[in-house]
Amino acid sequence: MLLESPRSDIAARLIDLEAGLRQLNLWAADPPTQEALASEQPFAMDTLTLEQWLQFIFLPTLYQLLESGAALPERCAITPMAEETLGKRQLPIAPLIATLQDLDRLITEAD
């Protein structure tokens, strides 16, 4: 069996993240406004929910970096924010948190 590259592992986890958001009904049909997407706050927390940030900023950015072969962020730590924000909801978020933990680790460890 061939070992997958770190980038392939990251791409697989991004697909899992999208699936997890959809399963929890946290996937939006309509994008936020351009003004909301232009936030300069971490996670755009002043204009977006975390799931909107994941869907409309994080996922597209990571897919673009993977496709272009560009350098990935040196560090990724989304899990604590997800635990803080999504953990307050009455949702079965454990699988989503596990996916985010994998992404944090894979992106931080990628060369």
DSSP file (Angstrom, degrees, kcal/mol; ACC not computed):
  #  RESIDUE AA STRUCTURE BP1 BP2  ACC     N-H-->O    O-->H-N    N-H-->O    O-->H-N    TCO  KAPPA ALPHA  PHI   PSI    X-CA   Y-CA   Z-CA
    1    1 A M              0   0    0      0, 0.0     2,-0.2     0, 0.0     0, 0.0   0.000 360.0 360.0 360.0 132.8    0.0    0.0    0.0
    2    2 A L        -     0   0    0      1,-0.1     2,-0.3     0, 0.0     0, 0.0  -0.565 360.0-122.5 -79.6 141.1    1.3    3.4   -0.9
    3    3 A L        -     0   0    0     -2,-0.2     2,-0.2     1,-0.1    -1,-0.1  -0.638  27.7-122.3 -79.9 139.5    1.6    6.0    1.7
    4    4 A E        -     0   0    0     -2,-0.3    -1,-0.1     1,-0.1     0, 0.0  -0.504  25.7-112.0 -79.1 151.6   -0.4    9.2    1.0
    5    5 A S     >  -     0   0    0     -2,-0.2     4,-2.5     1,-0.1     5,-0.2  -0.410  28.9-108.7 -75.6 158.9    1.5   12.5    0.9
    6    6 A P  H  > S+     0   0    0      0, 0.0     4,-2.4     0, 0.0     5,-0.2   0.879 121.8  53.2 -55.5 -37.2    0.7   15.1    3.6
    7    7 A R  H  > S+     0   0    0      2,-0.2     4,-2.5     1,-0.2     5,-0.1   0.884 108.2  49.3 -67.5 -37.2   -1.1   17.2    1.0
    8    8 A S  H  > S+     0   0    0      2,-0.2     4,-2.3     1,-0.2    -1,-0.2   0.901 110.9  50.6 -66.1 -40.1   -3.3   14.2    0.0
    9    9 A D  H  X S+     0   0    0     -4,-2.5     4,-2.1     2,-0.2    -2,-0.2   0.913 111.1  48.6 -61.7 -42.7   -4.1   13.6    3.6
   10   10 A I  H  X S+     0   0    0     -4,-2.4     4,-2.2     2,-0.2    -2,-0.2   0.930 110.2  51.1 -63.9 -45.2   -5.0   17.3    4.1
   11   11 A A  H  X S+     0   0    0     -4,-2.5     4,-1.8     1,-0.2    -1,-0.2   0.902 109.7  50.8 -59.6 -41.1   -7.2   17.2    0.9
   12   12 A A  H  X S+     0   0    0     -4,-2.3     4,-2.0     1,-0.2    -1,-0.2   0.905 110.2  48.9 -63.7 -41.3   -9.0   14.1    2.3
   13   13 A R  H  X S+     0   0    0     -4,-2.1     4,-2.5     2,-0.2    -1,-0.2   0.842 106.6  56.6 -69.1 -32.2   -9.6   15.8    5.6
   14   14 A L  H  X S+     0   0    0     -4,-2.2     4,-2.3     2,-0.2    -1,-0.2   0.900 107.4  49.0 -63.8 -39.5  -11.0   18.9    3.9
   15   15 A I  H  X S+     0   0    0     -4,-1.8     4,-2.4     2,-0.2    -2,-0.2   0.910 111.0  50.3 -63.9 -41.7  -13.5   16.7    2.1
   16   16 A D  H  X S+     0   0    0     -4,-2.0     4,-2.8     2,-0.2    -2,-0.2   0.887 108.1  53.7 -62.5 -38.7  -14.4   15.2    5.5
   17   17 A L  H  X S+     0   0    0     -4,-2.5     4,-2.5     2,-0.2    -2,-0.2   0.936 109.2  47.0 -62.8 -46.4  -14.8   18.7    7.0
   18   18 A E  H  X S+     0   0    0     -4,-2.3     4,-2.4     1,-0.2    -2,-0.2   0.934 113.2  49.3 -60.3 -45.1  -17.2   19.6    4.3
   19   19 A A  H  X S+     0   0    0     -4,-2.4     4,-2.7     1,-0.2    -2,-0.2   0.909 110.6  50.9 -60.8 -42.2  -19.2   16.4    4.8
   20   20 A G  H  X S+     0   0    0     -4,-2.8     4,-1.6     2,-0.2    -1,-0.2   0.905 109.9  49.0 -63.1 -42.3  -19.2   17.0    8.5
   21   21 A L  H  <>S+     0   0    0     -4,-2.5     5,-3.2     1,-0.2     6,-0.5   0.909 112.8  48.3 -63.5 -41.3  -20.6   20.5    8.1
   22   22 A R  H ><5S+     0   0    0     -4,-2.4     3,-1.7     4,-0.2    -2,-0.2   0.917 108.3  53.6 -65.4 -42.8  -23.3   19.2    5.8
   23   23 A Q  H 3<5S+     0   0    0     -4,-2.7    -1,-0.2     1,-0.3    -2,-0.2   0.832 110.6  47.3 -62.0 -31.9  -24.3   16.4    8.1
   24   24 A L  T 3<5S-     0   0    0     -4,-1.6    -1,-0.3    -5,-0.2    -2,-0.2   0.350 115.4-116.7 -89.9   6.7  -24.8   18.9   10.9
   25   25 A N  T < 5S+     0   0    0     -3,-1.7    -3,-0.2    -4,-0.1    -2,-0.1   0.861  81.6 124.0  58.2  37.7  -26.8   21.2    8.6
   26   26 A L      < +     0   0    0     -5,-3.2     2,-0.6    -6,-0.2    -4,-0.2   0.228  37.5 106.3-107.2  10.8  -24.1   23.9    9.1
   27   27 A W        -     0   0    0     -6,-0.5     2,-0.2    -5,-0.2    25,-0.1  -0.824  65.6-139.2 -95.2 122.1  -23.5   24.2    5.3
   28   28 A A        -     0   0    0     -2,-0.6    -2,-0.1    23,-0.1    -6,-0.0  -0.571  10.0-154.1 -85.3 142.3  -24.9   27.5    3.9
   29   29 A A  S    S+     0   0    0     -2,-0.2    -1,-0.1     1,-0.1    -2,-0.0   0.804  84.1  46.3 -79.3 -31.5  -26.7   27.6    0.6
   30   30 A D  S    S-     0   0    0      1,-0.0    -1,-0.1     0, 0.0    -2,-0.0  -0.915  85.4-122.3-118.0 138.9  -25.8   31.3    0.1
   31   31 A P        -     0   0    0      0, 0.0     3,-0.1     0, 0.0    -2,-0.1  -0.365  31.8-106.3 -73.6 156.3  -22.5   33.0    0.6
   32   32 A P        -     0   0    0      0, 0.0    16,-0.1     0, 0.0    15,-0.0  -0.213  50.4 -78.4 -69.3 171.4  -22.1   35.9    3.0
   33   33 A T     >  -     0   0    0      1,-0.1     4,-2.0     4,-0.0     5,-0.2  -0.253  38.2-112.3 -66.8 159.9  -21.7   39.4    1.7
   34   34 A Q  H  > S+     0   0    0      1,-0.2     4,-1.2     2,-0.2    -1,-0.1   0.852 119.5  56.9 -61.3 -34.3  -18.3   40.6    0.3
   35   35 A E  H  4 S+     0   0    0      1,-0.2     3,-0.3     2,-0.2    -1,-0.2   0.914 106.7  48.0 -63.6 -42.4  -18.1   42.9    3.3
   36   36 A A  H >4 S+     0   0    0      1,-0.2     3,-1.1     2,-0.2    -2,-0.2   0.890 111.3  50.7 -65.2 -38.6  -18.5   40.1    5.7
   37   37 A L  H 3< S+     0   0    0     -4,-2.0    -1,-0.2     1,-0.2    -2,-0.2   0.714 101.1  64.5 -71.5 -20.1  -15.8   38.0    3.9
   38   38 A A  T 3< S+     0   0    0     -4,-1.2    -1,-0.2    -3,-0.3    -2,-0.2   0.384  72.4 134.3 -86.6   4.7  -13.4   41.0    4.0
   39   39 A S    <   -     0   0    0     -3,-1.1     5,-0.1     1,-0.1     4,-0.1  -0.191  45.2-157.4 -53.8 143.9  -13.2   40.9    7.8
   40   40 A E        +     0   0    0      2,-0.1    -1,-0.1     3,-0.1     3,-0.1   0.362  59.5 107.3-104.0   2.5   -9.6   41.2    9.1
   41   41 A Q  S >  S-     0   0    0      1,-0.1     3,-2.4     2,-0.1     6,-0.1  -0.469  87.8 -86.9 -76.5 150.7  -10.5   39.6   12.5
   42   42 A P  G >  S+     0   0    0      0, 0.0     3,-1.8     0, 0.0    -1,-0.1  -0.374 116.6   0.9 -56.0 134.8   -9.3   36.1   13.3
   43   43 A F  G 3  S-     0   0    0      1,-0.3    10,-0.2     2,-0.1     5,-0.2   0.618 113.9 -92.9  59.8  13.6  -11.9   33.7   11.9
   44   44 A A  G X> S+     0   0    0     -3,-2.4     4,-3.0     1,-0.1     3,-2.2   0.861  72.7 164.9  49.2  37.5  -13.8   36.7   10.7
   45   45 A M  T <4  +     0   0    0     -3,-1.8    -1,-0.1     1,-0.3    -2,-0.1   0.626  63.6  60.5 -66.3 -12.1  -15.5   36.4   14.1
   46   46 A D  T 34 S+     0   0    0     -4,-0.1    -1,-0.3   -10,-0.1    -2,-0.1   0.659 123.6  16.7 -84.9 -15.1  -17.0   39.9   13.8
   47   47 A T  T <4 S+     0   0    0     -3,-2.2     2,-0.3     1,-0.2    -2,-0.2   0.580 120.5  47.7-130.6 -17.5  -18.9   39.1   10.7
   48   48 A L  S  < S-     0   0    0     -4,-3.0    -1,-0.2    -5,-0.2     2,-0.2  -0.902  70.6-119.8-128.6 154.3  -19.2   35.3   10.2
   49   49 A T     >  -     0   0    0     -2,-0.3     4,-2.3     1,-0.1     5,-0.2  -0.485  41.8-106.0 -76.9 163.6  -20.1   32.3   12.2
   50   50 A L  H  > S+     0   0    0      1,-0.2     4,-2.8     2,-0.2     5,-0.2   0.912 122.0  52.7 -60.4 -41.6  -17.3   29.7   12.5
   51   51 A E  H  > S+     0   0    0      1,-0.2     4,-2.3     2,-0.2    -1,-0.2   0.866 108.7  50.1 -65.1 -33.9  -19.0   27.4   10.1
   52   52 A Q  H  > S+     0   0    0      2,-0.2     4,-3.2     1,-0.2     5,-0.4   0.915 110.6  50.0 -66.1 -42.0  -19.3   30.2    7.5
   53   53 A W  H  X>S+     0   0    0     -4,-2.3     5,-2.7     1,-0.2     4,-2.0   0.922 112.0  47.8 -61.3 -43.8  -15.6   31.0    8.0
   54   54 A L  I  <>S+     0   0    0     -4,-2.8     5,-2.8     3,-0.2    -1,-0.2   0.933 118.6  40.4 -60.9 -45.9  -14.8   27.3    7.4
   55   55 A Q  I  <5S+     0   0    0     -4,-2.3    -2,-0.2    -5,-0.2    -1,-0.2   0.908 126.9  28.4 -71.7 -44.1  -17.0   27.1    4.3
   56   56 A F  I  <5S+     0   0    0     -4,-3.2    -3,-0.2    -5,-0.2    -2,-0.2   0.602 135.3  16.6-102.8 -12.4  -16.2   30.4    2.6
   57   57 A I  I  X5S+     0   0    0     -4,-2.0     4,-2.0    -5,-0.4     5,-0.2   0.681 123.6  42.4-121.9 -57.1  -12.7   31.2    3.7
   58   58 A F  I  ><S+     0   0    0     -5,-2.7     4,-2.7     2,-0.2     5,-0.3   0.963 116.3  44.0 -62.7 -56.4  -10.8   28.2    5.1
   59   59 A L  H  ><S+     0   0    0     -5,-2.8     4,-2.7    -6,-0.2     5,-0.2   0.941 116.6  44.8 -58.6 -51.8  -11.8   25.5    2.7
   60   60 A P  H  > S+     0   0    0      0, 0.0     4,-2.2     0, 0.0    -1,-0.2   0.899 114.6  50.2 -61.3 -37.6  -11.4   27.6   -0.5
   61   61 A T  H  X S+     0   0    0     -4,-2.0     4,-2.4     2,-0.2    -2,-0.2   0.940 113.1  44.7 -64.9 -47.0   -8.1   29.0    0.7
   62   62 A L  H  X S+     0   0    0     -4,-2.7     4,-2.6    -5,-0.2     5,-0.2   0.908 112.5  51.3 -65.7 -41.5   -6.7   25.5    1.6
   63   63 A Y  H  X S+     0   0    0     -4,-2.7     4,-2.7    -5,-0.3    -1,-0.2   0.915 111.0  49.4 -60.4 -41.4   -7.9   24.0   -1.7
   64   64 A Q  H  X S+     0   0    0     -4,-2.2     4,-2.4    -5,-0.2     6,-0.3   0.917 111.2  48.6 -64.2 -43.6   -6.2   26.8   -3.6
   65   65 A L  H  X>S+     0   0    0     -4,-2.4     5,-1.1     1,-0.2     4,-1.0   0.911 113.7  47.2 -62.6 -42.1   -3.0   26.3   -1.8
   66   66 A L  H  <5S+     0   0    0     -4,-2.6     3,-0.3     1,-0.2    -2,-0.2   0.927 113.4  47.5 -64.9 -45.3   -3.0   22.6   -2.4
   67   67 A E  H  <5S+     0   0    0     -4,-2.7    -2,-0.2     1,-0.2    -1,-0.2   0.887 116.2  43.2 -64.3 -39.8   -3.9   22.9   -6.1
   68   68 A S  H  <5S-     0   0    0     -4,-2.4    -1,-0.2    -5,-0.2    -2,-0.2   0.616 105.6-124.6 -84.0 -11.8   -1.2   25.5   -6.7
   69   69 A G  T  <5 +     0   0    0     -4,-1.0    -3,-0.2    -3,-0.3    -4,-0.1   0.621  57.5 154.8  77.1  11.7    1.5   23.7   -4.7
   70   70 A A      < -     0   0    0     -5,-1.1    -1,-0.2    -6,-0.3     2,-0.1  -0.206  53.5 -79.8 -69.1 163.0    1.9   26.9   -2.6
   71   71 A A        -     0   0    0     -3,-0.1    -1,-0.2     1,-0.1     3,-0.1  -0.362  45.1-132.7 -64.4 140.5    3.3   26.8    0.9
   72   72 A L        -     0   0    0      1,-0.2    -1,-0.1    -3,-0.1   -10,-0.0  -0.501  39.2 -77.3 -86.2 162.2    0.8   25.9    3.6
   73   73 A P        -     0   0    0      0, 0.0    -1,-0.2     0, 0.0    37,-0.1  -0.278  37.1-130.3 -56.4 146.9    0.4   27.9    6.8
   74   74 A E  S    S+     0   0    0      1,-0.2     2,-0.4    -3,-0.1    -2,-0.0   0.808  89.9  22.5 -69.7 -28.8    3.2   27.1    9.3
   75   75 A R        -     0   0    0     34,-0.0     2,-0.4     2,-0.0    -1,-0.2  -0.997  62.4-170.9-142.4 142.3    0.7   26.6   12.0
   76   76 A C        +     0   0    0     28,-0.4    32,-0.2    -2,-0.4     3,-0.1  -0.993  13.2 162.8-136.1 128.2   -3.0   25.7   12.2
   77   77 A A        +     0   0    0     -2,-0.4     4,-0.4     1,-0.1    24,-0.1  -0.511  23.2 133.9-145.7  70.4   -5.1   25.8   15.4
   78   78 A I     >  +     0   0    0     22,-0.3     4,-2.2     1,-0.1     3,-0.5   0.765  56.8  78.9 -88.6 -29.3   -8.7   25.8   14.5
   79   79 A T  H  > S+     0   0    0     21,-0.3     4,-3.0     1,-0.2     5,-0.3   0.872  88.9  52.8 -53.6 -47.5   -9.9   23.1   17.0
   80   80 A P  H  > S+     0   0    0      0, 0.0     4,-2.0     0, 0.0    -1,-0.2   0.905 111.6  47.0 -58.5 -39.6   -9.9   25.3   20.1
   81   81 A M  H  > S+     0   0    0     -3,-0.5     4,-2.7    -4,-0.4     5,-0.3   0.907 113.2  49.2 -66.4 -40.7  -12.1   27.9   18.4
   82   82 A A  H  X>S+     0   0    0     -4,-2.2     4,-2.0     2,-0.2     5,-1.0   0.916 110.7  49.6 -65.0 -42.8  -14.4   25.2   17.1
   83   83 A E  H  X5S+     0   0    0     -4,-3.0     4,-0.5    -5,-0.2    -1,-0.2   0.900 114.1  46.8 -62.1 -39.3  -14.7   23.6   20.6
   84   84 A E  H  <5S+     0   0    0     -4,-2.0     4,-0.2    -5,-0.3    -2,-0.2   0.922 124.9  27.6 -68.9 -45.2  -15.5   27.0   22.1
   85   85 A T  H ><5S+     0   0    0     -4,-2.7     3,-0.8     2,-0.1    -3,-0.2   0.945 129.4  35.1 -87.4 -51.5  -18.1   28.1   19.5
   86   86 A L  H ><5S+     0   0    0     -4,-2.0     3,-1.7    -5,-0.3     5,-0.3   0.796 107.7  68.7 -74.6 -27.2  -19.6   24.8   18.2
   87   87 A G  T 3<<S+     0   0    0     -5,-1.0    -1,-0.2    -4,-0.5    -2,-0.1   0.698  90.3  63.4 -64.5 -18.8  -19.4   23.1   21.6
   88   88 A K  T <  S+     0   0    0     -3,-0.8    -1,-0.3    -4,-0.2     2,-0.2   0.575  91.4  83.4 -80.9  -9.6  -22.0   25.5   22.9
   89   89 A R  S <  S-     0   0    0     -3,-1.7     2,-1.8    -4,-0.2     4,-0.2  -0.596  89.9-114.7 -94.8 156.7  -24.6   24.1   20.5
   90   90 A Q  S    S+     0   0    0     -2,-0.2    -3,-0.1     2,-0.1    -2,-0.1  -0.496  74.9 120.8 -87.1  67.3  -26.6   21.0   21.0
   91   91 A L  S    S-     0   0    0     -2,-1.8     2,-1.8    -5,-0.3     3,-0.1  -0.946  75.1-112.8-130.0 150.4  -25.0   19.1   18.1
   92   92 A P        +     0   0    0      0, 0.0     4,-0.3     0, 0.0    -2,-0.1  -0.591  53.2 156.3 -79.7  82.2  -23.1   15.9   17.8
   93   93 A I     >  +     0   0    0     -2,-1.8     4,-2.7     1,-0.2     5,-0.3   0.479  35.1 102.0 -92.6  -2.4  -19.8   17.7   16.9
   94   94 A A  H  > S+     0   0    0      1,-0.2     4,-2.4     2,-0.2    -1,-0.2   0.884  84.3  47.2 -53.6 -45.3  -17.2   15.0   18.1
   95   95 A P  H  > S+     0   0    0      0, 0.0     4,-2.0     0, 0.0    -1,-0.2   0.905 113.4  49.1 -63.5 -38.1  -16.6   13.8   14.5
   96   96 A L  H  > S+     0   0    0     -4,-0.3     4,-2.3    -3,-0.3    -2,-0.2   0.913 111.2  49.4 -65.5 -42.4  -16.2   17.3   13.2
   97   97 A I  H  X S+     0   0    0     -4,-2.7     4,-2.5     1,-0.2    -1,-0.2   0.902 109.1  52.9 -62.9 -41.2  -13.8   18.2   16.0
   98   98 A A  H  X S+     0   0    0     -4,-2.4     4,-2.2    -5,-0.3    -1,-0.2   0.899 108.9  49.6 -61.9 -40.6  -11.8   15.1   15.3
   99   99 A T  H  X S+     0   0    0     -4,-2.0     4,-2.4     2,-0.2    -2,-0.2   0.916 111.2  48.9 -63.6 -43.3  -11.5   16.2   11.6
  100  100 A L  H  X S+     0   0    0     -4,-2.3     4,-2.9     2,-0.2   -21,-0.3   0.881 109.0  52.9 -65.5 -37.4  -10.3   19.6   12.7
  101  101 A Q  H  X S+     0   0    0     -4,-2.5     4,-2.3     2,-0.2    -1,-0.2   0.922 109.7  49.1 -61.9 -43.1   -7.8   18.1   15.0
  102  102 A D  H  X S+     0   0    0     -4,-2.2     4,-3.1     2,-0.2     5,-0.2   0.927 112.3  48.2 -60.9 -44.8   -6.4   16.1   12.2
  103  103 A L  H  X S+     0   0    0     -4,-2.4     4,-2.8     2,-0.2     5,-0.4   0.930 109.7  51.7 -62.6 -45.6   -6.3   19.1    9.9
  104  104 A D  H  X S+     0   0    0     -4,-2.9     4,-2.1     1,-0.2   -28,-0.4   0.935 115.5  42.4 -54.7 -47.5   -4.5   21.2   12.6
  105  105 A R  H  X S+     0   0    0     -4,-2.3     4,-2.3     2,-0.2    -2,-0.2   0.940 115.8  47.2 -66.9 -48.5   -1.9   18.4   13.0
  106  106 A L  H  X S+     0   0    0     -4,-3.1     4,-1.2     1,-0.2    -2,-0.2   0.904 115.3  44.5 -63.1 -43.1   -1.4   17.7    9.3
  107  107 A I  H  < S+     0   0    0     -4,-2.8     3,-0.2    -5,-0.2    -1,-0.2   0.913 114.6  48.6 -68.4 -42.1   -1.1   21.4    8.3
  108  108 A T  H  < S+     0   0    0     -4,-2.1    -2,-0.2    -5,-0.4    -1,-0.2   0.859 116.7  43.0 -66.0 -35.0    1.2   22.2   11.2
  109  109 A E  H  < S+     0   0    0     -4,-2.3    -1,-0.2    -5,-0.2    -2,-0.2   0.623  90.1 108.8 -86.4 -13.4    3.4   19.2   10.4
  110  110 A A     <        0   0    0     -4,-1.2    -3,-0.0    -3,-0.2   -38,-0.0  -0.322 360.0 360.0 -66.8 145.9    3.4   19.6    6.6
  111  111 A D              0   0    0    -40,-0.0    -1,-0.1    -2,-0.0    -4,-0.1   0.450 360.0 360.0 -86.3 360.0    6.7   20.8    5.1
